[in-house]
């Protein structure tokens, strides 16, 4: 039994598929995706963005393929990408076939606009021939006409029916390497659709609140919608949709997963909002530390608290902690214990050194353990 059952999340049981080298579903970690916003026909710019997203931690990157020039450039982009790429296809089924031939790990198709079933079958054939998986991407803003006539408006039932209709087409063609999403810009609609979908299929589920808005608004809507679904155990891969740099989508996606204990990457900074009791400038310090610790990928925790009200208690639960005191200095905690004092003027440099040292220790211990397991 867990010692903290109130933190346990029982993930929905789904079957496992592959998106290139990344496993999705089953017992695989929940993967983080994003999407490029460069012109795909500009291979150089798109490759640079894919590399930046991968460096930020993206497991999978989606690339829009709206025209033939894009699918031609897509071949080079696939060749240079360190992570699997999903080709985003709308309207033109031939672009999906071209993308599969160019090296796509997955084809994202929207049942509301891909066309007749026979066209979908051609896409399936291309996916089989080239080892691609498929994402069925249902979107409240582009539901099939007959479903809108049946239900009068986008609703969870319409979105689920759309998804199940498309699942049936794939399965009737003996294709099972697929995942599915039912996205909406309305958090309530998206959440209800995902909950209903989770009850009627064992396919891996791709989470997202689509067209969520700018950085702040979109992050909040995504955290509410995705966070609640993940807490319920629903979701095998996700994308945070922001009108912002795709790298920010990756960061927010990881932060959502880290807050629920579902993924761990880099330094988790626990910090107070600051007040008149603070012994140093908490806000400026945390902002600087976030920049200077971006290169750390090893999971670890760091508490930065302005005063002794909550500082010692938070430090008990973190790898490294700093609590503000008086006379221009504060207390450094290591593994929850008071270790030494440090002046505010050297505090940031000192914390960065401690984090880097601790990360190296963790990595060395992991390497030893892996070697012993061999």
ABEGO torsion letter per residue (X at the ends): XBABAAABBBBBBBBBBBBEABBBEEABBBBBBBBBABBAABAAAAAAAAAAAAAAGBABBBBBBABAAAAAAAAAAAAABABBBBBBBBGBAAAAAAAAAAGBABBBBBAAAAEBAAAAAAAAAAAAAAGBBBBBBBBAAABBAAAAAAAGBBBAAAAAAAAAAAAAAAAAAGBABBBBBBBBABAAAAAAAAAAAAAABABBBBBBBBGAEBAAAAAAAAAAAAAAAAAAGBEABBBBBBBBBAAAAAAAAAAAAAAAGABBBEBBBBBBAEBAABABBAAAAAAAAAAAAAABABBBBBBBBABAAAAAAAAAABABBBBBBBGGBBBBBBGGBBABBBBAAAAAAAAAAAAAAAAAAAAAAAAAAAAAAX
